[in-house]
Amino acid sequence: MAFPLPRGLTPSEIGFLAEMEMVTVVPRQRLEGLELLGGPIEPLVPPQRASLPLWLALLLKRQRRANIMPPSWLHPEPLNLILEVESQHPDYRDTFSPPPPLPGQPSIRDDGLAPTARPQYTPDGNRYYASPPFLPQNTAQAEGFSSRDPPALPFHWVEMGNMMLESASDDLVEPDQIRRLLKDLREVRLAKMRAGTDVLDAAATGGGGVALTGVGAMEVGEERGFLTGVVDNLRKLGASKEQARREQMAEQRANGAYDGAQDEEEEDYMEF
């Protein structure tokens, strides 16, 4: 008998997708170009920077043929700022810090501007909108971050941080501090996800959805079972209350104490 697969993606599958993120490398020796499924890779010439998929960058790093430049958010100072926003900022006590803007979107500090994603085109001329991991959210930026555009966690921040700490810790600035900050961030954001029982109750009764703006891929994958389990149990509780109400109404009809106005309430009541 085959066991049913879990809902959604498993952590290993999420990590596999994160390996397609583009990162910046500094080659240590000349390497010929490659033809990959995701597109051609230009020849690597030291000390010129190049953008490579994370899986290829990690392979070259293990072979000591290239160094990986950490993205602008994977440094102690920006991680400290993000942790401060997540834990102390009054606007984000129950929500998550905003993610990086999509290509073509205005800065999150540009008030009054409607965000509009910029479309991209295939060689055949078909229009599409890129999404992680096909966005340059983990490439190294020469200018780093500024007060106008504060650092933000990308969609695959958990996987990216763990892989860099495991395979390229010598390319990071103060890796021990980065490891501690990433752990603190995961704990703070996990507590936020598990504290929204009121929102989950409203979602289970048809009163709205659960806002997950800014939540990473691994966070969604790890908490999917908890969130869906809570919603399913709340729906079962709501269904039992509805059944008890119907039985009470049937008893009132049998005893002649039924009020016809309750029919209208029953029509407006949403069944689970």
Accessible surface in RSA format (square Angstrom, percent):
REM  Atomic radii and reference values for relative SASA: ProtOr
REM  Chains: A
REM  Algorithm: Lee & Richards
REM  Probe-radius: 1.40
REM  Slices: 20
REM RES _ NUM      All-atoms   Total-Side   Main-Chain    Non-polar    All polar
REM                ABS   REL    ABS   REL    ABS   REL    ABS   REL    ABS   REL
RES MET A   1   231.03 119.6 151.17 100.0  79.86 190.1 127.25 108.2 103.79 137.5
RES ALA A   2    92.31  84.9  65.26 100.7  27.05  61.5  73.91 104.1  18.40  48.7
RES PHE A   3   184.10  92.1 166.06 102.9  18.04  47.0 166.72 101.1  17.38  49.7
RES PRO A   4   119.75  87.3  93.59  85.3  26.15  95.1 105.08  86.8  14.66  91.1
RES LEU A   5   164.64  91.7 140.70 100.7  23.95  60.2 140.88  98.9  23.77  64.0
RES PRO A   6    86.88  63.3  67.04  61.1  19.84  72.1  78.86  65.1   8.03  49.9
RES ARG A   7   156.34  65.6 135.85  69.3  20.49  48.8  64.39  88.0  91.95  55.7
RES GLY A   8    44.24  54.6   0.00   N/A  44.24  54.6  18.45  50.6  25.79  57.8
RES LEU A   9    83.86  46.7  78.85  56.4   5.01  12.6  79.07  55.5   4.79  12.9
RES THR A  10    41.05  29.2  38.90  39.4   2.15   5.1  38.74  52.0   2.31   3.5
RES PRO A  11    75.49  55.0  72.44  66.0   3.05  11.1  72.86  60.2   2.63  16.3
RES SER A  12    88.07  74.4  67.26  89.8  20.81  47.9  58.89 125.4  29.18  40.9
RES GLU A  13    80.59  46.3  78.10  59.1   2.49   5.9  30.94  59.9  49.65  40.5
RES ILE A  14     6.16   3.5   6.16   4.6   0.00   0.0   6.16   4.4   0.00   0.0
RES GLY A  15    11.62  14.3   0.00   N/A  11.62  14.3  11.62  31.9   0.00   0.0
RES PHE A  16   137.20  68.6 132.58  82.1   4.63  12.0 134.93  81.8   2.28   6.5
RES LEU A  17    61.19  34.1  61.19  43.8   0.00   0.0  61.19  43.0   0.00   0.0
RES ALA A  18     0.54   0.5   0.49   0.8   0.05   0.1   0.49   0.7   0.05   0.1
RES GLU A  19    53.67  30.8  53.67  40.6   0.00   0.0   2.61   5.1  51.05  41.7
RES MET A  20    65.08  33.7  59.77  39.6   5.31  12.6  30.88  26.3  34.20  45.3
RES GLU A  21     0.82   0.5   0.82   0.6   0.00   0.0   0.32   0.6   0.50   0.4
RES MET A  22    58.81  30.5  58.81  38.9   0.00   0.0  45.26  38.5  13.55  18.0
RES VAL A  23     0.00   0.0   0.00   0.0   0.00   0.0   0.00   0.0   0.00   0.0
RES THR A  24     8.49   6.0   8.49   8.6   0.00   0.0   5.72   7.7   2.77   4.2
RES VAL A  25     0.00   0.0   0.00   0.0   0.00   0.0   0.00   0.0   0.00   0.0
RES VAL A  26    40.82  26.9  40.81  36.9   0.01   0.0  40.81  35.5   0.01   0.0
RES PRO A  27     3.05   2.2   0.07   0.1   2.98  10.8   0.07   0.1   2.98  18.5
RES ARG A  28   136.51  57.3 104.26  53.1  32.25  76.8  24.86  34.0 111.65  67.7
RES GLN A  29    80.11  44.8  75.25  55.0   4.87  11.6  26.97  57.4  53.14  40.3
RES ARG A  30   174.98  73.5 156.35  79.7  18.64  44.4  62.06  84.8 112.93  68.4
RES LEU A  31    27.28  15.2  20.16  14.4   7.12  17.9  24.62  17.3   2.66   7.2
RES GLU A  32   151.11  86.8 139.39 105.5  11.72  27.9  62.57 121.0  88.54  72.3
RES GLY A  33    31.97  39.4   0.00   N/A  31.97  39.4  11.49  31.5  20.48  45.9
RES LEU A  34    83.93  46.7  78.85  56.4   5.09  12.8  82.12  57.7   1.81   4.9
RES GLU A  35   150.74  86.5 119.29  90.2  31.45  74.9  64.57 124.9  86.17  70.4
RES LEU A  36    46.87  26.1  31.15  22.3  15.73  39.5  35.52  24.9  11.36  30.6
RES LEU A  37   195.62 108.9 157.83 112.9  37.79  95.0 161.11 113.1  34.51  92.9
RES GLY A  38    86.33 106.5   0.00   N/A  86.33 106.5  44.50 122.1  41.83  93.7
RES GLY A  39    24.66  30.4   0.00   N/A  24.66  30.4  22.82  62.6   1.84   4.1
RES PRO A  40    91.12  66.4  74.05  67.5  17.06  62.0  74.05  61.1  17.06 106.0
RES ILE A  41    22.96  13.1  17.15  12.8   5.81  14.0  18.45  13.3   4.51  12.2
RES GLU A  42   128.75  73.9 124.22  94.0   4.52  10.8  61.02 118.0  67.73  55.3
RES PRO A  43    74.92  54.6  61.65  56.2  13.27  48.2  61.65  50.9  13.27  82.5
RES LEU A  44     7.80   4.3   6.04   4.3   1.76   4.4   7.13   5.0   0.67   1.8
RES VAL A  45    40.81  26.9  38.36  34.7   2.45   5.9  38.36  33.3   2.45   6.7
RES PRO A  46    45.04  32.8  29.87  27.2  15.16  55.1  29.90  24.7  15.13  94.1
RES PRO A  47   111.90  81.6  99.70  90.9  12.20  44.3  99.77  82.4  12.13  75.4
RES GLN A  48   118.43  66.2 110.84  81.0   7.58  18.1  37.60  80.0  80.83  61.3
RES ARG A  49   127.08  53.4  99.77  50.9  27.31  65.0  38.08  52.0  89.00  53.9
RES ALA A  50    26.67  24.5  16.64  25.7  10.03  22.8  26.66  37.5   0.01   0.0
RES SER A  51    56.73  47.9  42.49  56.7  14.24  32.8  19.65  41.9  37.08  51.9
RES LEU A  52     0.62   0.3   0.62   0.4   0.00   0.0   0.62   0.4   0.00   0.0
RES PRO A  53    16.25  11.8  16.25  14.8   0.00   0.0  16.25  13.4   0.00   0.0
RES LEU A  54     0.29   0.2   0.29   0.2   0.00   0.0   0.29   0.2   0.00   0.0
RES TRP A  55   100.51  40.3  94.53  45.8   5.98  14.0  83.24  44.4  17.27  28.0
RES LEU A  56     9.73   5.4   9.73   7.0   0.00   0.0   9.73   6.8   0.00   0.0
RES ALA A  57     0.00   0.0   0.00   0.0   0.00   0.0   0.00   0.0   0.00   0.0
RES LEU A  58     6.94   3.9   6.94   5.0   0.00   0.0   6.94   4.9   0.00   0.0
RES LEU A  59    73.69  41.0  73.69  52.7   0.00   0.0  73.69  51.8   0.00   0.0
RES LEU A  60    12.15   6.8  12.15   8.7   0.00   0.0  12.15   8.5   0.00   0.0
RES LYS A  61    21.89  10.7  17.07  10.5   4.82  11.5  11.61  10.5  10.28  11.0
RES ARG A  62   149.82  62.9 116.83  59.6  32.99  78.6  60.82  83.1  89.00  53.9
RES GLN A  63    85.49  47.8  61.04  44.6  24.45  58.2  33.74  71.8  51.75  39.3
RES ARG A  64   190.29  79.9 178.18  90.8  12.10  28.8  49.89  68.2 140.39  85.1
RES ARG A  65    76.03  31.9  76.00  38.7   0.04   0.1  12.12  16.6  63.91  38.7
RES ALA A  66     0.13   0.1   0.00   0.0   0.12   0.3   0.00   0.0   0.12   0.3
RES ASN A  67    51.76  35.7  51.76  50.0   0.00   0.0   9.12  21.9  42.64  41.2
RES ILE A  68     2.25   1.3   0.00   0.0   2.25   5.4   0.09   0.1   2.16   5.9
RES MET A  69    47.71  24.7  46.66  30.9   1.05   2.5  46.59  39.6   1.13   1.5
RES PRO A  70    16.88  12.3  12.74  11.6   4.14  15.0  12.74  10.5   4.14  25.7
RES PRO A  71     0.68   0.5   0.68   0.6   0.00   0.0   0.68   0.6   0.00   0.0
RES SER A  72    29.22  24.7  21.82  29.1   7.40  17.0   6.57  14.0  22.65  31.7
RES TRP A  73     7.24   2.9   7.08   3.4   0.16   0.4   7.24   3.9   0.00   0.0
RES LEU A  74     0.00   0.0   0.00   0.0   0.00   0.0   0.00   0.0   0.00   0.0
RES HIS A  75    52.09  28.5  52.09  36.2   0.00   0.0  33.89  34.9  18.20  21.2
RES PRO A  76    16.78  12.2  16.78  15.3   0.00   0.0  16.78  13.9   0.00   0.0
RES GLU A  77   113.73  65.3 107.67  81.5   6.05  14.4  38.40  74.3  75.33  61.5
RES PRO A  78     1.52   1.1   1.52   1.4   0.00   0.0   1.52   1.3   0.00   0.0
RES LEU A  79     0.00   0.0   0.00   0.0   0.00   0.0   0.00   0.0   0.00   0.0
RES ASN A  80    61.07  42.1  56.90  55.0   4.17  10.0  18.48  44.5  42.60  41.2
RES LEU A  81    72.11  40.2  71.57  51.2   0.54   1.4  71.76  50.4   0.35   0.9
RES ILE A  82     4.34   2.5   2.50   1.9   1.84   4.4   4.32   3.1   0.02   0.0
RES LEU A  83    30.15  16.8  30.15  21.6   0.00   0.0  30.15  21.2   0.00   0.0
RES GLU A  84    90.51  52.0  87.16  65.9   3.35   8.0  24.22  46.8  66.29  54.1
RES VAL A  85    43.79  28.8  43.13  39.0   0.66   1.6  43.79  38.0   0.00   0.0
RES GLU A  86     1.37   0.8   0.00   0.0   1.37   3.3   0.00   0.0   1.37   1.1
RES SER A  87    58.55  49.5  27.20  36.3  31.36  72.2  26.90  57.3  31.66  44.3
RES GLN A  88   123.59  69.1 104.94  76.7  18.65  44.4  36.30  77.3  87.29  66.2
RES HIS A  89    67.16  36.7  61.78  42.9   5.38  13.8  37.80  39.0  29.36  34.2
RES PRO A  90    89.45  65.2  72.22  65.8  17.23  62.6  72.22  59.6  17.23 107.1
RES ASP A  91   104.06  72.9  80.36  80.0  23.71  56.1  21.85  51.4  82.21  82.0
RES TYR A  92    56.68  26.5  56.68  32.2   0.00   0.0  24.95  18.7  31.73  39.1
RES ARG A  93   159.03  66.8 142.86  72.8  16.16  38.5  45.13  61.7 113.89  69.0
RES ASP A  94   129.24  90.5 104.61 104.1  24.63  58.2  34.26  80.6  94.99  94.7
RES THR A  95    68.39  48.6  66.85  67.8   1.54   3.7  65.12  87.5   3.27   4.9
RES PHE A  96    18.38   9.2  10.54   6.5   7.84  20.4  10.54   6.4   7.84  22.5
RES SER A  97     9.43   8.0   7.63  10.2   1.81   4.2   7.01  14.9   2.42   3.4
RES PRO A  98    36.57  26.7  32.77  29.9   3.80  13.8  35.56  29.4   1.01   6.3
RES PRO A  99    51.60  37.6  46.66  42.5   4.94  17.9  47.85  39.5   3.75  23.3
RES PRO A 100    28.46  20.7  22.17  20.2   6.29  22.9  22.50  18.6   5.96  37.0
RES PRO A 101    66.13  48.2  48.64  44.3  17.48  63.5  51.98  42.9  14.15  87.9
RES LEU A 102    62.23  34.7  59.43  42.5   2.80   7.0  59.43  41.7   2.80   7.5
RES PRO A 103    43.89  32.0  32.09  29.2  11.81  42.9  43.64  36.0   0.25   1.5
RES GLY A 104    30.10  37.1   0.00   N/A  30.10  37.1   6.40  17.6  23.70  53.1
RES GLN A 105    54.95  30.7  35.95  26.3  18.99  45.2   1.10   2.4  53.84  40.8
RES PRO A 106    34.52  25.2  18.24  16.6  16.28  59.2  29.90  24.7   4.62  28.7
RES SER A 107    16.79  14.2   4.51   6.0  12.28  28.3   8.08  17.2   8.71  12.2
RES ILE A 108    80.82  46.0  47.30  35.2  33.52  80.8  56.22  40.5  24.59  66.7
RES ARG A 109   133.32  56.0 113.27  57.7  20.05  47.7  32.41  44.3 100.91  61.2
RES ASP A 110    36.20  25.4  24.14  24.0  12.06  28.5   9.59  22.6  26.61  26.5
RES ASP A 111   134.27  94.1 103.79 103.3  30.48  72.1  41.74  98.2  92.53  92.3
RES GLY A 112    85.18 105.0   0.00   N/A  85.18 105.0  43.93 120.6  41.25  92.4
RES LEU A 113   107.58  59.9  92.75  66.4  14.83  37.3  94.28  66.2  13.29  35.8
RES ALA A 114    79.90  73.5  58.79  90.7  21.11  48.0  63.99  90.1  15.92  42.2
RES PRO A 115    88.61  64.6  69.65  63.5  18.96  68.9  69.67  57.5  18.94 117.7
RES THR A 116    89.04  63.3  82.66  83.8   6.38  15.2  64.59  86.8  24.45  37.0
RES ALA A 117    38.87  35.7  20.33  31.4  18.54  42.2  20.33  28.6  18.54  49.1
RES ARG A 118   153.52  64.5 145.29  74.1   8.24  19.6  50.89  69.5 102.63  62.2
RES PRO A 119    39.48  28.8  31.52  28.7   7.96  28.9  31.52  26.0   7.96  49.5
RES GLN A 120    65.23  36.5  61.53  45.0   3.70   8.8  24.92  53.1  40.30  30.6
RES TYR A 121   136.96  63.9 110.04  62.6  26.93  70.1  80.43  60.4  56.53  69.7
RES THR A 122    48.09  34.2  39.25  39.8   8.84  21.1  41.57  55.8   6.52   9.9
RES PRO A 123   147.32 107.4 103.04  93.9  44.28 161.0 116.29  96.0  31.03 192.8
RES ASP A 124   126.52  88.6  91.36  90.9  35.17  83.2  24.49  57.6 102.03 101.8
RES GLY A 125    51.11  63.0   0.00   N/A  51.11  63.0  29.46  80.8  21.65  48.5
RES ASN A 126    93.22  64.3  89.27  86.3   3.95   9.5  23.53  56.6  69.70  67.4
RES ARG A 127   152.26  63.9 121.58  62.0  30.69  73.1  16.65  22.8 135.61  82.2
RES TYR A 128    92.51  43.2  86.75  49.4   5.75  15.0  63.07  47.4  29.44  36.3
RES TYR A 129   118.51  55.3  95.13  54.1  23.38  60.8  71.48  53.7  47.03  58.0
RES ALA A 130    17.66  16.2   2.47   3.8  15.19  34.6   6.47   9.1  11.20  29.7
RES SER A 131    60.91  51.5  59.72  79.7   1.19   2.7  31.89  67.9  29.02  40.7
RES PRO A 132    36.21  26.4  21.92  20.0  14.29  51.9  22.22  18.3  13.99  87.0
RES PRO A 133     9.51   6.9   8.99   8.2   0.52   1.9   9.06   7.5   0.45   2.8
RES PHE A 134   125.51  62.8 107.25  66.4  18.26  47.5 113.02  68.5  12.49  35.8
RES LEU A 135     3.96   2.2   2.75   2.0   1.20   3.0   3.57   2.5   0.38   1.0
RES PRO A 136    85.70  62.5  73.90  67.4  11.80  42.9  74.33  61.4  11.38  70.7
RES GLN A 137    32.13  18.0  14.15  10.3  17.98  42.8  14.59  31.1  17.53  13.3
RES ASN A 138     0.00   0.0   0.00   0.0   0.00   0.0   0.00   0.0   0.00   0.0
RES THR A 139    17.29  12.3  14.69  14.9   2.60   6.2  10.81  14.5   6.48   9.8
RES ALA A 140    17.75  16.3   4.56   7.0  13.19  30.0   4.67   6.6  13.08  34.6
RES GLN A 141    79.09  44.2  65.46  47.8  13.64  32.5  17.55  37.4  61.55  46.7
RES ALA A 142    92.42  85.0  53.06  81.9  39.36  89.5  57.74  81.3  34.68  91.9
RES GLU A 143   135.72  77.9 103.35  78.2  32.37  77.1  69.92 135.3  65.79  53.7
RES GLY A 144    30.78  38.0   0.00   N/A  30.78  38.0  20.81  57.1   9.97  22.3
RES PHE A 145    65.70  32.9  40.92  25.3  24.78  64.5  46.72  28.3  18.98  54.3
RES SER A 146    58.07  49.1  49.06  65.5   9.01  20.7  46.62  99.3  11.45  16.0
RES SER A 147   104.81  88.6  81.99 109.4  22.83  52.6  58.95 125.5  45.86  64.2
RES ARG A 148   130.25  54.7 126.20  64.3   4.05   9.6  60.38  82.5  69.87  42.3
RES ASP A 149    67.03  47.0  63.61  63.3   3.42   8.1  29.14  68.6  37.89  37.8
RES PRO A 150    44.43  32.4  33.31  30.4  11.12  40.4  33.85  27.9  10.58  65.8
RES PRO A 151    20.52  15.0   2.80   2.5  17.72  64.4   9.23   7.6  11.29  70.2
RES ALA A 152    18.51  17.0   9.66  14.9   8.85  20.1  10.10  14.2   8.41  22.3
RES LEU A 153     5.04   2.8   2.21   1.6   2.83   7.1   2.21   1.6   2.83   7.6
RES PRO A 154     2.32   1.7   0.40   0.4   1.92   7.0   0.63   0.5   1.69  10.5
RES PHE A 155    81.30  40.7  74.59  46.2   6.71  17.5  79.24  48.0   2.06   5.9
RES HIS A 156     4.43   2.4   4.43   3.1   0.00   0.0   2.39   2.5   2.04   2.4
RES TRP A 157     1.17   0.5   1.17   0.6   0.00   0.0   1.17   0.6   0.00   0.0
RES VAL A 158     4.34   2.9   1.64   1.5   2.70   6.5   3.74   3.2   0.60   1.6
RES GLU A 159     5.14   2.9   1.81   1.4   3.33   7.9   4.87   9.4   0.27   0.2
RES MET A 160     0.71   0.4   0.71   0.5   0.00   0.0   0.61   0.5   0.10   0.1
RES GLY A 161     0.00   0.0   0.00   N/A   0.00   0.0   0.00   0.0   0.00   0.0
RES ASN A 162    73.19  50.5  69.06  66.7   4.12   9.9  24.55  59.1  48.63  47.0
RES MET A 163    32.10  16.6  31.09  20.6   1.02   2.4  31.80  27.0   0.30   0.4
RES MET A 164     0.00   0.0   0.00   0.0   0.00   0.0   0.00   0.0   0.00   0.0
RES LEU A 165    15.58   8.7  10.37   7.4   5.21  13.1  10.37   7.3   5.21  14.0
RES GLU A 166   147.17  84.5 111.63  84.5  35.54  84.6  41.74  80.7 105.43  86.1
RES SER A 167    30.43  25.7   8.53  11.4  21.90  50.4   9.41  20.0  21.01  29.4
RES ALA A 168     0.12   0.1   0.00   0.0   0.12   0.3   0.12   0.2   0.00   0.0
RES SER A 169    40.54  34.3  38.63  51.5   1.91   4.4   5.57  11.9  34.97  49.0
RES ASP A 170   111.07  77.8  74.11  73.8  36.97  87.4  50.84 119.7  60.23  60.1
RES ASP A 171    30.26  21.2  12.51  12.5  17.75  42.0   8.53  20.1  21.73  21.7
RES LEU A 172    12.92   7.2   0.00   0.0  12.92  32.5   0.31   0.2  12.61  33.9
RES VAL A 173    77.85  51.2  73.75  66.8   4.10   9.9  77.85  67.6   0.00   0.0
RES GLU A 174    97.54  56.0  84.10  63.6  13.44  32.0  38.34  74.2  59.21  48.3
RES PRO A 175    39.85  29.0  39.85  36.3   0.00   0.0  39.85  32.9   0.00   0.0
RES ASP A 176   110.13  77.1 102.72 102.2   7.42  17.5  36.68  86.3  73.45  73.3
RES GLN A 177    51.22  28.6  45.71  33.4   5.52  13.1  18.69  39.8  32.53  24.7
RES ILE A 178     0.00   0.0   0.00   0.0   0.00   0.0   0.00   0.0   0.00   0.0
RES ARG A 179   109.42  45.9 107.90  55.0   1.51   3.6  58.05  79.3  51.37  31.1
RES ARG A 180   120.55  50.6 115.51  58.9   5.04  12.0  65.72  89.8  54.83  33.2
RES LEU A 181     0.36   0.2   0.36   0.3   0.00   0.0   0.36   0.3   0.00   0.0
RES LEU A 182    10.68   5.9  10.64   7.6   0.04   0.1  10.68   7.5   0.00   0.0
RES LYS A 183   129.85  63.3 124.95  76.7   4.90  11.7  71.52  64.4  58.33  62.1
RES ASP A 184    39.71  27.8  38.87  38.7   0.85   2.0  10.13  23.8  29.58  29.5
RES LEU A 185     0.00   0.0   0.00   0.0   0.00   0.0   0.00   0.0   0.00   0.0
RES ARG A 186    72.10  30.3  69.22  35.3   2.88   6.9  26.95  36.8  45.16  27.4
RES GLU A 187    94.47  54.2  87.55  66.2   6.92  16.5  41.10  79.5  53.37  43.6
RES VAL A 188    39.93  26.3  34.55  31.3   5.38  13.0  39.26  34.1   0.67   1.8
RES ARG A 189     0.41   0.2   0.41   0.2   0.00   0.0   0.00   0.0   0.41   0.2
RES LEU A 190    72.17  40.2  69.84  50.0   2.32   5.8  71.82  50.4   0.34   0.9
RES ALA A 191    60.82  55.9  50.09  77.3  10.73  24.4  58.15  81.9   2.66   7.1
RES LYS A 192    26.98  13.2  12.16   7.5  14.81  35.3  16.84  15.2  10.13  10.8
RES MET A 193    13.97   7.2   2.09   1.4  11.88  28.3   8.27   7.0   5.70   7.5
RES ARG A 194   114.59  48.1 103.71  52.9  10.88  25.9  28.63  39.1  85.96  52.1
RES ALA A 195    76.17  70.0  47.85  73.8  28.31  64.4  56.71  79.9  19.46  51.5
RES GLY A 196    23.67  29.2   0.00   N/A  23.67  29.2  22.74  62.4   0.93   2.1
RES THR A 197    74.87  53.3  72.70  73.7   2.18   5.2  52.16  70.1  22.71  34.3
RES ASP A 198   120.04  84.1 112.07 111.5   7.97  18.8  35.28  83.0  84.76  84.5
RES VAL A 199    71.96  47.4  68.60  62.1   3.37   8.1  71.67  62.3   0.29   0.8
RES LEU A 200     4.09   2.3   4.09   2.9   0.00   0.0   4.09   2.9   0.00   0.0
RES ASP A 201    66.75  46.8  66.61  66.3   0.15   0.3  12.06  28.4  54.69  54.5
RES ALA A 202    43.53  40.0  37.88  58.5   5.65  12.8  42.93  60.5   0.60   1.6
RES ALA A 203    19.31  17.8   9.68  14.9   9.62  21.9   9.68  13.6   9.62  25.5
RES ALA A 204     3.75   3.5   0.07   0.1   3.68   8.4   0.07   0.1   3.68   9.8
RES THR A 205    64.94  46.2  49.12  49.8  15.82  37.7  37.55  50.4  27.39  41.4
RES GLY A 206    49.41  60.9   0.00   N/A  49.41  60.9  21.98  60.3  27.44  61.4
RES GLY A 207    60.39  74.5   0.00   N/A  60.39  74.5  29.79  81.8  30.60  68.5
RES GLY A 208    46.84  57.8   0.00   N/A  46.84  57.8  37.27 102.3   9.57  21.4
RES GLY A 209    64.47  79.5   0.00   N/A  64.47  79.5  35.20  96.6  29.28  65.6
RES VAL A 210    55.74  36.7  31.78  28.8  23.96  57.7  32.36  28.1  23.38  63.4
RES ALA A 211    82.73  76.1  57.60  88.9  25.13  57.2  67.01  94.4  15.72  41.6
RES LEU A 212    61.81  34.4  47.53  34.0  14.27  35.9  49.15  34.5  12.66  34.1
RES THR A 213    99.40  70.7  85.25  86.4  14.16  33.7  62.18  83.5  37.22  56.3
RES GLY A 214    13.92  17.2   0.00   N/A  13.92  17.2   3.22   8.8  10.70  24.0
RES VAL A 215     8.61   5.7   0.09   0.1   8.52  20.5   0.14   0.1   8.47  23.0
RES GLY A 216     1.06   1.3   0.00   N/A   1.06   1.3   1.06   2.9   0.00   0.0
RES ALA A 217    10.80   9.9   7.09  10.9   3.71   8.4   8.96  12.6   1.84   4.9
RES MET A 218    18.67   9.7  18.50  12.2   0.17   0.4  17.35  14.7   1.32   1.8
RES GLU A 219    11.15   6.4  10.31   7.8   0.84   2.0   9.93  19.2   1.21   1.0
RES VAL A 220    38.60  25.4  38.17  34.6   0.43   1.0  38.42  33.4   0.18   0.5
RES GLY A 221    15.87  19.6   0.00   N/A  15.87  19.6   1.27   3.5  14.61  32.7
RES GLU A 222    81.00  46.5  53.43  40.4  27.57  65.6  25.86  50.0  55.14  45.0
RES GLU A 223     6.54   3.8   6.54   4.9   0.00   0.0   1.52   2.9   5.02   4.1
RES ARG A 224    79.79  33.5  76.94  39.2   2.86   6.8  11.91  16.3  67.89  41.1
RES GLY A 225    53.72  66.2   0.00   N/A  53.72  66.2  40.32 110.7  13.40  30.0
RES PHE A 226    65.43  32.7  51.45  31.9  13.98  36.4  60.62  36.8   4.81  13.8
RES LEU A 227    21.01  11.7  20.91  15.0   0.10   0.3  21.01  14.8   0.00   0.0
RES THR A 228    41.75  29.7  39.02  39.6   2.72   6.5  36.58  49.1   5.16   7.8
RES GLY A 229    28.69  35.4   0.00   N/A  28.69  35.4  28.42  78.0   0.28   0.6
RES VAL A 230    36.60  24.1  34.31  31.1   2.29   5.5  35.99  31.3   0.61   1.7
RES VAL A 231    21.66  14.3  21.66  19.6   0.00   0.0  21.66  18.8   0.00   0.0
RES ASP A 232    44.51  31.2  42.86  42.7   1.66   3.9  16.48  38.8  28.03  28.0
RES ASN A 233    85.36  58.9  84.16  81.3   1.20   2.9  21.74  52.3  63.62  61.5
RES LEU A 234    40.70  22.7  36.99  26.5   3.70   9.3  36.99  26.0   3.70  10.0
RES ARG A 235   114.82  48.2 113.99  58.1   0.84   2.0  28.12  38.4  86.71  52.6
RES LYS A 236   141.03  68.8 132.42  81.3   8.61  20.5  85.03  76.5  56.01  59.7
RES LEU A 237   104.42  58.2 103.95  74.4   0.47   1.2 104.42  73.3   0.00   0.0
RES GLY A 238     9.34  11.5   0.00   N/A   9.34  11.5   8.71  23.9   0.63   1.4
RES ALA A 239    46.97  43.2  40.14  61.9   6.83  15.5  42.35  59.6   4.61  12.2
RES SER A 240    63.49  53.6  50.97  68.0  12.52  28.8  48.72 103.7  14.77  20.7
RES LYS A 241   148.01  72.2 138.02  84.7   9.99  23.8  85.88  77.3  62.14  66.2
RES GLU A 242    10.93   6.3  10.23   7.7   0.71   1.7  10.77  20.8   0.16   0.1
RES GLN A 243    97.54  54.5  97.12  71.0   0.42   1.0  35.46  75.5  62.08  47.1
RES ALA A 244    57.88  53.2  50.56  78.0   7.33  16.7  53.18  74.9   4.70  12.5
RES ARG A 245    64.20  27.0  60.46  30.8   3.75   8.9  53.15  72.6  11.05   6.7
RES ARG A 246    77.82  32.7  73.10  37.3   4.72  11.2  34.68  47.4  43.14  26.1
RES GLU A 247   103.56  59.5  94.98  71.9   8.57  20.4  38.36  74.2  65.19  53.2
RES GLN A 248   104.18  58.3 100.76  73.6   3.42   8.1  28.88  61.5  75.30  57.1
RES MET A 249    10.17   5.3  10.17   6.7   0.00   0.0   8.75   7.4   1.42   1.9
RES ALA A 250    52.62  48.4  46.00  71.0   6.62  15.1  47.28  66.6   5.34  14.1
RES GLU A 251   109.41  62.8 103.16  78.0   6.25  14.9  35.23  68.1  74.18  60.6
RES GLN A 252    46.72  26.1  45.91  33.6   0.80   1.9  14.90  31.7  31.81  24.1
RES ARG A 253   116.46  48.9  95.94  48.9  20.53  48.9  49.94  68.2  66.53  40.3
RES ALA A 254    88.81  81.7  46.47  71.7  42.34  96.3  58.44  82.3  30.36  80.4
RES ASN A 255   109.42  75.5  74.75  72.2  34.67  83.5  24.80  59.7  84.62  81.8
RES GLY A 256    68.28  84.2   0.00   N/A  68.28  84.2  34.84  95.6  33.43  74.9
RES ALA A 257    75.13  69.1  46.93  72.4  28.20  64.1  58.22  82.0  16.91  44.8
RES TYR A 258    54.18  25.3  28.69  16.3  25.48  66.3  29.02  21.8  25.16  31.0
RES ASP A 259    82.06  57.5  76.93  76.6   5.12  12.1  25.40  59.8  56.65  56.5
RES GLY A 260    46.78  57.7   0.00   N/A  46.78  57.7  30.54  83.8  16.24  36.4
RES ALA A 261    57.40  52.8  46.73  72.1  10.67  24.3  52.28  73.6   5.12  13.6
RES GLN A 262    46.14  25.8  46.14  33.7   0.00   0.0  13.45  28.6  32.68  24.8
RES ASP A 263    61.26  42.9  60.10  59.8   1.17   2.8  23.48  55.3  37.79  37.7
RES GLU A 264   121.77  69.9 120.71  91.3   1.06   2.5  37.78  73.1  83.99  68.6
RES GLU A 265   113.11  64.9 105.94  80.2   7.17  17.1  39.64  76.7  73.47  60.0
RES GLU A 266    42.32  24.3  35.56  26.9   6.75  16.1  10.80  20.9  31.51  25.7
RES GLU A 267   145.04  83.3 110.72  83.8  34.32  81.7  44.05  85.2 101.00  82.5
RES ASP A 268   124.66  87.3  92.27  91.8  32.39  76.6  33.74  79.4  90.92  90.7
RES TYR A 269    89.47  41.8  73.64  41.9  15.82  41.2  58.96  44.3  30.51  37.6
RES MET A 270   124.52  64.5 111.59  73.8  12.93  30.8 101.18  86.0  23.34  30.9
RES GLU A 271   115.94  66.6  96.52  73.0  19.42  46.2  22.47  43.5  93.47  76.3
RES PHE A 272    94.16  47.1  22.82  14.1  71.34 185.6  56.63  34.3  37.54 107.4
END  Absolute sums over single chains surface
CHAIN  1 A    16822.6      13432.8       3389.8       9466.1       7356.5
END  Absolute sums over all chains
TOTAL         16822.6      13432.8       3389.8       9466.1       7356.5
